[in-house]
Amino acid sequence: MVTVRTQVKELLVQSGLGVETVAGDFMDKLDEKVRQLVLDAAKRAKENSRRTVMGRDL
């Protein structure tokens, strides 16, 4: 798993929105999205002849 449940919960608490519980399926879907973002960024970096993923690749 790429994402960390405790950090997601901490972010929710700090948001002050009153939503503080994280379901297991949410973490699974979030992890899928994060993985795809990282892979897409790596592909873009490679297309630009770089071995370093940068913020602009997102």
mmCIF file of the C-alpha atoms, coordinates in Angstrom:
data_MODEL
# 
_entry.id   MODEL 
# 
loop_
_atom_site.group_PDB 
_atom_site.id 
_atom_site.type_symbol 
_atom_site.label_atom_id 
_atom_site.label_alt_id 
_atom_site.label_comp_id 
_atom_site.label_asym_id 
_atom_site.label_entity_id 
_atom_site.label_seq_id 
_atom_site.pdbx_PDB_ins_code 
_atom_site.Cartn_x 
_atom_site.Cartn_y 
_atom_site.Cartn_z 
_atom_site.occupancy 
_atom_site.B_iso_or_equiv 
_atom_site.pdbx_formal_charge 
_atom_site.auth_seq_id 
_atom_site.auth_comp_id 
_atom_site.auth_asym_id 
_atom_site.auth_atom_id 
_atom_site.pdbx_PDB_model_num 
ATOM 1  C CA . MET A 1 1  ? 0.000   0.000  0.000   1.00 0.00 ? 1  MET A CA 1 
ATOM 2  C CA . VAL A 1 2  ? 1.350   3.399  -1.007  1.00 0.00 ? 2  VAL A CA 1 
ATOM 3  C CA . THR A 1 3  ? -0.950  5.564  1.094   1.00 0.00 ? 3  THR A CA 1 
ATOM 4  C CA . VAL A 1 4  ? -0.895  5.599  4.899   1.00 0.00 ? 4  VAL A CA 1 
ATOM 5  C CA . ARG A 1 5  ? -4.241  5.298  6.665   1.00 0.00 ? 5  ARG A CA 1 
ATOM 6  C CA . THR A 1 6  ? -3.161  7.252  9.767   1.00 0.00 ? 6  THR A CA 1 
ATOM 7  C CA . GLN A 1 7  ? -1.996  10.201 7.678   1.00 0.00 ? 7  GLN A CA 1 
ATOM 8  C CA . VAL A 1 8  ? -5.281  10.252 5.751   1.00 0.00 ? 8  VAL A CA 1 
ATOM 9  C CA . LYS A 1 9  ? -7.227  10.219 9.028   1.00 0.00 ? 9  LYS A CA 1 
ATOM 10 C CA . GLU A 1 10 ? -5.019  12.999 10.409  1.00 0.00 ? 10 GLU A CA 1 
ATOM 11 C CA . LEU A 1 11 ? -5.697  15.107 7.314   1.00 0.00 ? 11 LEU A CA 1 
ATOM 12 C CA . LEU A 1 12 ? -9.437  14.590 7.747   1.00 0.00 ? 12 LEU A CA 1 
ATOM 13 C CA . VAL A 1 13 ? -9.313  15.595 11.418  1.00 0.00 ? 13 VAL A CA 1 
ATOM 14 C CA . GLN A 1 14 ? -7.248  18.696 10.622  1.00 0.00 ? 14 GLN A CA 1 
ATOM 15 C CA . SER A 1 15 ? -9.694  19.712 7.894   1.00 0.00 ? 15 SER A CA 1 
ATOM 16 C CA . GLY A 1 16 ? -12.343 20.447 10.504  1.00 0.00 ? 16 GLY A CA 1 
ATOM 17 C CA . LEU A 1 17 ? -15.073 19.112 8.223   1.00 0.00 ? 17 LEU A CA 1 
ATOM 18 C CA . GLY A 1 18 ? -16.361 16.628 10.795  1.00 0.00 ? 18 GLY A CA 1 
ATOM 19 C CA . VAL A 1 19 ? -15.539 13.610 8.628   1.00 0.00 ? 19 VAL A CA 1 
ATOM 20 C CA . GLU A 1 20 ? -12.968 11.553 10.494  1.00 0.00 ? 20 GLU A CA 1 
ATOM 21 C CA . THR A 1 21 ? -13.637 7.889  9.672   1.00 0.00 ? 21 THR A CA 1 
ATOM 22 C CA . VAL A 1 22 ? -12.015 6.120  6.722   1.00 0.00 ? 22 VAL A CA 1 
ATOM 23 C CA . ALA A 1 23 ? -13.580 2.993  5.221   1.00 0.00 ? 23 ALA A CA 1 
ATOM 24 C CA . GLY A 1 24 ? -11.354 0.216  3.933   1.00 0.00 ? 24 GLY A CA 1 
ATOM 25 C CA . ASP A 1 25 ? -12.665 0.498  0.389   1.00 0.00 ? 25 ASP A CA 1 
ATOM 26 C CA . PHE A 1 26 ? -11.779 4.220  0.383   1.00 0.00 ? 26 PHE A CA 1 
ATOM 27 C CA . MET A 1 27 ? -8.152  3.418  1.177   1.00 0.00 ? 27 MET A CA 1 
ATOM 28 C CA . ASP A 1 28 ? -8.060  0.769  -1.568  1.00 0.00 ? 28 ASP A CA 1 
ATOM 29 C CA . LYS A 1 29 ? -9.396  3.200  -4.185  1.00 0.00 ? 29 LYS A CA 1 
ATOM 30 C CA . LEU A 1 30 ? -7.143  6.018  -2.976  1.00 0.00 ? 30 LEU A CA 1 
ATOM 31 C CA . ASP A 1 31 ? -4.142  3.712  -3.207  1.00 0.00 ? 31 ASP A CA 1 
ATOM 32 C CA . GLU A 1 32 ? -5.070  2.751  -6.788  1.00 0.00 ? 32 GLU A CA 1 
ATOM 33 C CA . LYS A 1 33 ? -5.283  6.427  -7.781  1.00 0.00 ? 33 LYS A CA 1 
ATOM 34 C CA . VAL A 1 34 ? -1.976  7.314  -6.118  1.00 0.00 ? 34 VAL A CA 1 
ATOM 35 C CA . ARG A 1 35 ? -0.233  4.386  -7.818  1.00 0.00 ? 35 ARG A CA 1 
ATOM 36 C CA . GLN A 1 36 ? -1.579  5.486  -11.208 1.00 0.00 ? 36 GLN A CA 1 
ATOM 37 C CA . LEU A 1 37 ? -0.495  9.093  -10.611 1.00 0.00 ? 37 LEU A CA 1 
ATOM 38 C CA . VAL A 1 38 ? 3.027   7.934  -9.786  1.00 0.00 ? 38 VAL A CA 1 
ATOM 39 C CA . LEU A 1 39 ? 3.239   5.653  -12.832 1.00 0.00 ? 39 LEU A CA 1 
ATOM 40 C CA . ASP A 1 40 ? 1.887   8.361  -15.145 1.00 0.00 ? 40 ASP A CA 1 
ATOM 41 C CA . ALA A 1 41 ? 4.420   10.833 -13.753 1.00 0.00 ? 41 ALA A CA 1 
ATOM 42 C CA . ALA A 1 42 ? 7.244   8.331  -14.247 1.00 0.00 ? 42 ALA A CA 1 
ATOM 43 C CA . LYS A 1 43 ? 6.154   7.771  -17.838 1.00 0.00 ? 43 LYS A CA 1 
ATOM 44 C CA . ARG A 1 44 ? 6.183   11.527 -18.485 1.00 0.00 ? 44 ARG A CA 1 
ATOM 45 C CA . ALA A 1 45 ? 9.640   11.858 -16.929 1.00 0.00 ? 45 ALA A CA 1 
ATOM 46 C CA . LYS A 1 46 ? 10.945  9.055  -19.134 1.00 0.00 ? 46 LYS A CA 1 
ATOM 47 C CA . GLU A 1 47 ? 9.402   10.649 -22.228 1.00 0.00 ? 47 GLU A CA 1 
ATOM 48 C CA . ASN A 1 48 ? 11.370  13.782 -21.321 1.00 0.00 ? 48 ASN A CA 1 
ATOM 49 C CA . SER A 1 49 ? 14.615  11.802 -21.003 1.00 0.00 ? 49 SER A CA 1 
ATOM 50 C CA . ARG A 1 50 ? 14.760  12.194 -17.223 1.00 0.00 ? 50 ARG A CA 1 
ATOM 51 C CA . ARG A 1 51 ? 15.287  9.646  -14.491 1.00 0.00 ? 51 ARG A CA 1 
ATOM 52 C CA . THR A 1 52 ? 13.808  11.932 -11.840 1.00 0.00 ? 52 THR A CA 1 
ATOM 53 C CA . VAL A 1 53 ? 10.067  12.404 -11.304 1.00 0.00 ? 53 VAL A CA 1 
ATOM 54 C CA . MET A 1 54 ? 9.227   16.057 -10.648 1.00 0.00 ? 54 MET A CA 1 
ATOM 55 C CA . GLY A 1 55 ? 6.156   17.960 -9.549  1.00 0.00 ? 55 GLY A CA 1 
ATOM 56 C CA . ARG A 1 56 ? 5.573   19.140 -13.083 1.00 0.00 ? 56 ARG A CA 1 
ATOM 57 C CA . ASP A 1 57 ? 5.090   15.507 -14.148 1.00 0.00 ? 57 ASP A CA 1 
ATOM 58 C CA . LEU A 1 58 ? 1.808   15.454 -12.254 1.00 0.00 ? 58 LEU A CA 1 
# 
